[in-house]
Amino acid sequence: MSTQRKGKAIAMTEEERDAFLQSQPVVRVATVSVSGRPHVSALWFVWDGAALWLNSLTRSQRWTDIVRDPRVGVIVDDGGKDFMSLRGVELQGTAEVVGEVPRTGEPVDALAVPEKLFADKYAAGRPFHYDGRHGWLRITPEKIVSWDFAKMRR
């Protein structure tokens, strides 16, 4: 994975980045459409410390784009009320389908952790609900860039 070359003074540490990604509710996912134009959508996600997991509708433009071309870019940020409170993480990487499509709940070892994280983050720990319309995508980062403008004050 490539490292952050610019903006090191405002980059989050690995621990700060992990805590930030685990606390934020929404990611914006950019895919490449068949026409070559970007397609951006927002959805819930979980971060397991090594990969970002998306639970996506399998009949969506995002899913279609990723199956055809797995290159993605994502941004997680909390916007900030002023310039000095801007924080965020950008990941570039490759997405892959994990488990059956659509997900019906067949045991898949690779999904045990993301499904538990997702249930804890969005459903107060209740067991994951399979609706027959969603599937799991794992984004393995090839590049991660982060920023926390509050570090400029230090």
N, C-alpha and C positions, 0 to 999 in steps of 0.2 A: 504494500500500500504506500502511495506517495505521501510525503509529509508536507505540512504547511510551511511554505517558504517566506511568504510576506505576512505582515501583521502578527509576528510572534509575540509582540508586547501585549496584544489584546487577546491572544489565543487562550482558550480554556485549557486547563490541565485535563488529562484523561479522566480523572475522578470527577472534575467539574462537568465535563462533557457528558459522562455517563449519567450523573445525577440530573442534569438538565434534560437530556433525552427521555429519561424515565419519568420526569415530572410533566412534560408537555403533552397536551391532548391531541394535537393535530399536526400532520405533516402535509406539505404540498409536494406532489409527485409530478415530475415532468417526464413525459415519454415522447417518442418520435412517431408521428403518425405516418401512414403509408405515403402521404404526399410530401413527407420530409419536414412538415411543420411541427412545432412543439405542441403537445397537449398537456395541460396542467390541471390537476384535480387535487382536492383536499380530502383526507380521510384519517381515521384513527390508525394508530400504529403502536408497536412495542419495540423496545431496544433491549437486546439480551447481553450487551457488552461487546458483541462481535458482529452482529448483523441486525438490520432493521427489518421487522416483519409487518407485512400488510395483509389485512383480511379484506379482500376485494370481491366485489360482484364479478362473477365470471362472464357475465354478458354486459360488459362495460367497454368503453373505448380504451380505457387504461389497460384492461386485461388483454384485449385484442392487440394493442400496440406492443405490449411486453412479450407476448408469445411470439410475435413476428420479429421484434428487435428488442432484446433484453437490456439494452443500455438505458439507464435512468439517471436523473438527477433529482435530489430531494432537498427541501429546506424546512427546517424546524426553527421557528423564532417566536419570541414573546412580544415583539413589537416595541415595547417600551413606551413610557409616557413622555420621555424626553431623550435627546440624543445620547446622553451619558448612560442611559439604562438599556440601550439596544444590546440584545444578546441573540445568538443563533448558531446553528450548525448546518453546514451544507455537506451533503455526501454525494459522490458520484460513484456509480458502480454498475453491477450486473444483477438483474432480478431473475429468480428461477422459481418455478412452480414446485411446491412441496406438498405431498399428499394427494388424495384423490380429488378429482374435479367433476362436479362441485363437492365440497367437503360434506361428508355425511356422518363422520365420527368413527370410521374404521381406525383401529389403533395404528398410529404412526409415531415411532419413537422421536423423530426429529421435531414433531409438533407438540410434544408434552410441555416443554418450557414456554414457547410462545403462547400457547393456549392458556396456560396458568397465568402468565404475566398479563395477558389480555383480560382474563376474567377478573383478576385483582384490580387492574387499572380502571376498567369500565363497568364492571358488574358486581362490585363489592364482594369479589371472590366466588360468586355463584358459578356453578359449572357452565362451561361453554355451550352455547345453543347452536345447533347445526340446522340451518334452514334450507339446505339444498340449493342455495343460490350463490354462496360465497366459496372462495378458495384461498389458500395461503400462498403468498409470495415472499421469498426471502431475498433481501437486497444485501449483497456482500459488497462492502465499500472498497473501492480502489483508491479513493482520495477523500479525506475529511478535512474541512476547513471550519474553524469556529471563531467567534468573536464575542467579546464581552467588553463593551466600551467603558464600563465602570472601572476597568483596570487602568485607564488613562489617568485617573485621579491619583493613583498610587505613585 
